[in-house]
Amino acid sequence: HDIARSMGADYVLTKCQEGYTAKLPIEFLKISRELILTRKSTGSGVIITATQQSEYSEKRFRRLAFEEMNLVGINPKSSGYQYLADAIVFLAQDKNDHIYKLVAKKNGKADTTVARAMQNAINRAWNTTPPEILQKYYKATIKSDRGVPTITEFIYYYSHKIQTA
């Protein structure tokens, strides 16, 4: 993996990685399709515009955030699911100033509404997902005396995790 990345690979997909399915490469190609079709070739390689790179990164980060939240039991039907994904992606893209305000503005909601929905989604997952699953997929230390991560702990943990994936 290190050699492939040092030679310019942005993404390495192997069959032995956790969560691999036959659909994973297909989904990756669907996400990358626009980028691949619109790239400009030169004699020395491929030029990708900053906008294209940003869109690709956002889609990749969002997909990884969804995968991680699914593993710990965050309900995809809850509004908090989308807000958490937005916050994780914003933070992974280094847009960390006033994260609640960014998510609220993107979704046309009040900051408090967004924060409450995110915490409710986390609380529900921690109350319904078996502890051994949570321990397996959420490795960060929980500083809360309630045994449930705060929104900030959750967002920072997953934004760092998807940045290094």
C-alpha positions as CSV (number, residue, x, y, z in Angstrom):
1,H,0.0,0.0,0.0
2,D,2.8,2.4,0.9
3,I,4.6,1.8,-2.4
4,A,1.3,2.3,-4.4
5,R,0.6,5.6,-2.5
6,S,4.2,6.8,-3.0
7,M,3.7,6.3,-6.7
8,G,0.6,8.5,-6.7
9,A,-2.3,6.1,-5.9
10,D,-5.1,7.9,-4.0
11,Y,-6.9,4.8,-3.1
12,V,-5.9,1.1,-2.7
13,L,-8.5,-1.6,-2.5
14,T,-7.7,-5.1,-1.5
15,K,-9.8,-8.2,-1.1
16,C,-8.3,-8.9,2.3
17,Q,-9.5,-5.6,3.9
18,E,-12.3,-5.6,6.4
19,G,-15.7,-5.0,4.9
20,Y,-14.6,-6.0,1.4
21,T,-17.4,-7.1,-0.9
22,A,-17.6,-7.6,-4.7
23,K,-19.7,-4.5,-4.8
24,L,-17.0,-2.2,-3.2
25,P,-14.9,-1.8,-6.4
26,I,-18.1,-1.1,-8.4
27,E,-19.2,1.5,-5.9
28,F,-15.7,3.1,-6.0
29,L,-15.8,3.3,-9.8
30,K,-19.3,4.8,-9.7
31,I,-18.1,7.5,-7.3
32,S,-14.9,8.1,-9.4
33,R,-16.6,7.9,-12.8
34,E,-17.1,11.6,-13.3
35,L,-13.6,12.3,-12.2
36,I,-12.2,9.7,-14.6
37,L,-14.3,10.8,-17.6
38,T,-13.5,14.5,-17.2
39,R,-9.8,14.3,-16.5
40,K,-7.4,16.0,-18.9
41,S,-4.5,13.9,-20.1
42,T,-1.0,15.4,-20.7
43,G,2.2,13.7,-21.8
44,S,3.3,13.4,-18.2
45,G,0.1,12.3,-16.5
46,V,-3.3,13.5,-15.5
47,I,-4.3,17.0,-14.4
48,I,-7.2,17.1,-12.0
49,T,-8.6,20.5,-11.1
50,A,-8.9,21.6,-7.5
51,T,-12.7,21.5,-7.8
52,Q,-12.7,17.9,-9.1
53,Q,-10.3,16.8,-6.4
54,S,-12.5,18.5,-3.7
55,E,-15.7,16.8,-5.1
56,Y,-13.9,13.4,-5.2
57,S,-12.6,13.8,-1.7
58,E,-16.0,14.9,-0.4
59,K,-17.8,11.9,-2.0
60,R,-15.1,9.5,-0.7
61,F,-15.2,11.0,2.8
62,R,-19.1,10.9,2.8
63,R,-19.1,7.2,1.8
64,L,-16.6,6.3,4.4
65,A,-18.5,8.3,7.1
66,F,-21.7,6.4,6.1
67,E,-19.9,3.0,6.3
68,E,-18.5,3.8,9.8
69,M,-21.8,5.1,11.2
70,N,-23.6,2.0,9.9
71,L,-21.1,-0.2,11.7
72,V,-22.0,1.3,15.1
73,G,-25.7,1.4,14.4
74,I,-26.5,5.0,13.6
75,N,-29.9,4.9,11.9
76,P,-29.6,6.1,8.3
77,K,-33.3,7.3,8.5
78,S,-32.6,9.7,11.3
79,S,-31.8,13.4,10.5
80,G,-28.8,13.1,12.8
81,Y,-27.2,10.6,10.4
82,Q,-27.0,13.1,7.6
83,Y,-25.9,15.9,10.0
84,L,-23.2,13.7,11.5
85,A,-22.0,12.8,8.0
86,D,-21.9,16.5,7.0
87,A,-19.9,17.4,10.1
88,I,-17.4,14.5,9.7
89,V,-16.8,15.5,6.0
90,F,-16.5,19.2,6.9
91,L,-13.9,18.4,9.5
92,A,-12.1,15.9,7.3
93,Q,-11.8,18.8,4.8
94,D,-10.3,21.0,7.5
95,K,-13.5,23.2,7.7
96,N,-13.5,23.0,11.5
97,D,-14.6,26.5,12.4
98,H,-18.1,26.5,13.9
99,I,-18.9,23.0,12.6
100,Y,-22.5,23.1,13.9
101,K,-23.1,26.4,12.0
102,L,-21.7,25.0,8.8
103,V,-24.0,21.9,9.0
104,A,-27.0,24.0,10.1
105,K,-26.5,26.4,7.2
106,K,-26.1,23.6,4.7
107,N,-29.3,22.0,5.8
108,G,-31.3,25.2,6.5
109,K,-31.8,24.4,10.2
110,A,-30.9,26.0,13.5
111,D,-27.6,25.1,15.2
112,T,-29.5,23.7,18.2
113,T,-31.7,21.5,16.1
114,V,-28.7,20.0,14.3
115,A,-26.8,19.4,17.6
116,R,-29.8,17.8,19.2
117,A,-30.4,15.5,16.2
118,M,-26.8,14.4,16.1
119,Q,-26.6,13.6,19.8
120,N,-30.0,11.8,19.6
121,A,-28.6,9.6,16.8
122,I,-25.5,8.8,18.8
123,N,-27.5,8.1,22.0
124,R,-29.9,5.8,20.1
125,A,-27.0,3.8,18.6
126,W,-25.2,3.5,22.0
127,N,-28.5,2.3,23.6
128,T,-29.4,-0.2,21.0
129,T,-26.1,-1.6,19.5
130,P,-24.5,-4.4,21.4
131,P,-21.5,-3.2,23.5
132,E,-19.1,-5.7,21.8
133,I,-20.0,-4.2,18.4
134,L,-19.4,-0.6,19.7
135,Q,-16.1,-1.7,21.2
136,K,-15.0,-3.3,18.0
137,Y,-15.8,-0.3,15.7
138,Y,-15.5,2.7,18.0
139,K,-12.0,2.6,19.6
140,A,-11.9,6.2,21.0
141,T,-12.0,6.8,24.7
142,I,-15.3,8.1,25.9
143,K,-14.8,10.9,28.4
144,S,-18.5,11.3,29.3
145,D,-19.7,9.7,32.5
146,R,-22.8,8.4,30.6
147,G,-20.7,6.1,28.5
148,V,-21.8,7.7,25.3
149,P,-19.5,9.9,23.1
150,T,-20.2,13.6,22.8
151,I,-20.9,14.9,19.4
152,T,-17.4,16.5,19.3
153,E,-15.7,13.2,20.3
154,F,-17.7,11.3,17.7
155,I,-17.1,13.7,14.9
156,Y,-13.4,14.1,15.6
157,Y,-12.8,10.4,15.9
158,Y,-14.5,9.6,12.6
159,S,-13.1,12.5,10.7
160,H,-9.6,11.5,11.7
161,K,-10.4,7.8,10.9
162,I,-11.6,8.6,7.4
163,Q,-8.7,11.0,6.6
164,T,-6.3,8.2,7.4
165,A,-8.2,5.5,5.6
